[in-house]
Amino acid sequence: MAYIEAAKTLLAHNRTDAYPYIRDIAVETGPLLFLCGHATELAFKSALHARGVQPQKLLKFKGFDFSNVRRAKKKFRRHNLLFLFRAASIHSLSSTERAALNETIGDHQYFREVNETHLEPPKRPVLANYREQLEILNTRFDTPYRARYFKDSFDTTPDPELILLVAEFFVKTIDVRRIEENTSQTTPAETK
C-alpha cells in the first residue's frame, strides 16, 4: 500500500488546475510511472498470494505460453503486468468483485472531469480502458524496464489515476476478505 500512497501523493502534487494540468512531465514519465508499475505489480502479486500462491513461486513466475499450455514460457514473466492482471483477476476475484471493479472504474470522478469543460458528459471508462492503460504501462515497466533505466525516446504514458485506482481496489479487496475471515473465525465466547 506504501507504493500506492506514494504514487497518489506524487500524482496530486504534479497536477494543476490550468491546462495542460501536469506540472512536470518528467515526474509523470519517471518516478510516477515507476511507482505506478511497482504498486500495480505488488497489488496483483498480493492478490495471488492471498489466494494461496507461494512467494517462492511468484519469484520464479513464468506463466504459460497460451498457444501451447503444456510448454512453460522460457522467459520469466514476474514483471509482466498484463499477465499478472489476468492471473490475479481469474484466481483472486469473484464475479461479484469483478463487477464491483468495473463499477469502481466507471463511478470514480477523475481529475480531468473536474478541471476540464465538456460539451457533453465524458464517456465513462470501463475495464477494457484499464487494460489499454495497463498495456501502455507494461511497455515501460516490463522488459526492457524503461521505467527503471532511462532511455531517451518518445513514449505514451498511461493514465496513472486509473492505474492506481485498480491497484488500490485489489489491495482493499484483500483487506476486506481478511476482516471477513477474522470475524467469521471469532467465536461467540470471544465477543463477550
N, C-alpha and C positions, 0 to 999 in steps of 0.2 A: 504494500500500500504506500510505502515511502516514495517509490518512483512515481506513482500516480499523483500523489500530493505535490511532489517537487515539480512535476511537469505542469500540473494545473496552476501552480503559483507562477511559474515562469510564463505560461501562456497568458495569464491575467495581466502580468506586468508588461508583456510585449504587445498588448492590444491598446489601441487608441480609438477615440470616437470619430476622428477625422479620417477621410479616405487617404491612403489605402488600408487603414485600420491596423497595420502592422508597424511597430516602431522600428524594429531592426530585423531585416530578412536573414542576416547571419545567425541570429538567435533561432529563428524559425528552421533553418536548414542545418544547424549544427546541434547545439545542446538540447533543444526541444525535441528534435527528431530522435536523437539518441535516447532521451528519457522516455519518449512515447514507445519506441521499439522495445526497450527493456521492460517497461511497465506492462506492455501487451504480452510479451513472451512469458514473464513471470505470472501474470494472471492466468494464462492458458495452462501453464505447467502446474500451477497451484490447483486449478480445477481438475486436471488429470490426476494429480497426487491425492486430492480429496476423494477421488473415486477408486483409489487403490493402486495406481501406477507407482511403482517404487522409484525413489530418487536415482538409484543406480541405472535403471532403465531409461530415465529421462536424459541422463548424461550421454548415453550411447544411442539415443533415439535416431533411428534411420527411417522408420516408416516402411512403406511398401511401394513398390512400383505398381501403379494401378493397372497397367497393361498386362502385367503378369503378377498376380498377388502372391504366388508361391516364391518368387525370387525377391529377396530383400534388396533394397537400394544399396549401392556401394557407397554413396556419399551420405555423410551424416546430415540429418535434417533438423537437428535440435534448435536451430535458429530460424527455420523456415516458418514464418508466421501464418501463412496460408494453411500449411499442413497442420500446424498446432491448433489453429482455429477450427479446422474441420474435425480433428480428433477430439478437441475439448467440447465442441458442440454436440457431437454424436455421443460421446461417452459420459458427459457430465451434466448435460441439460435435459430436463424432461420436456415433453411437448408443451406443457403449461409455461415452463421457464423460457422456452424458445419464443412463444407468443408474447410473453412479458418483455423479452429483449426487443422484439420488433416494435412493441408498443412504446418502450422506453426511447428507442431511436426516433420514432415518429413524434412523440409528445414533448421532447426536450426543446426548450427555447434556446436557439443558437445565437451566438454573439451577432452574427451578420443580420439576423432578423430584427434585432433591437436597434441596430445602428444604420441600417440601410432603408431607403424608401422604396417600396414596391408598389407598382400599379395594381397588381393582383397578388393574392397570397402566394408566397413561395411554395413550391412543391415540397412536401414533407419527405425527408429521407426514409428509406426502408433498409432492410438487411442487405439487399443487393448493392445499395450505395456504400454500405460499410465494407463489403467485400472488395469493391473497387478501390476504396481508400486504403484498405489493408494491403492490396496488391501493390499500390504505389509505395507504401511504407516498406513492404517486403523487398522491393528492388533496391532500396537504400540500406536496409538492415541486414538482410541475408547476404550471402556471398556476392560480391567481394567486400562486404562490410563498409560501404561508403559512409555510413553514419558514424563509424568509428574512426576511419582513416580518411582524411580529407583528400578529395580528388577534384581537381578543377574541371567542372563540367556543368552543363545546363540540365537541370532535372526538375520535374514536377514534385512538389511536396504534398503530402496528404493533409487532410483536414484534421489537425490534432485534437480538436474538440470532440469530433465523432469517434476518433480512435480511443481517446481516454474514456469516453462515456461507456463504451463496450467493455473495456478493461475493468473499469470500476463496477460494472454490472456483474461480471464474473466473480470478482472478489466479494461483493456483497451477497451474492447467491451462496457462496461457500460459507460466509459468516452466518447467514440465516439458517442454513442446514445444520451447522454446528450448534446453534442455540436451540433449534428444534430437537436435535438428538440429545442434548444435555437435559432439556426439560422433560423429555419422554423417559429418560433414564432415572429421573428423580422419583423416589418412592414417596408415598403419602406420609410416612413417618418423618422423612427429612424436611417436609414442607411445614411441619408444625413448629 
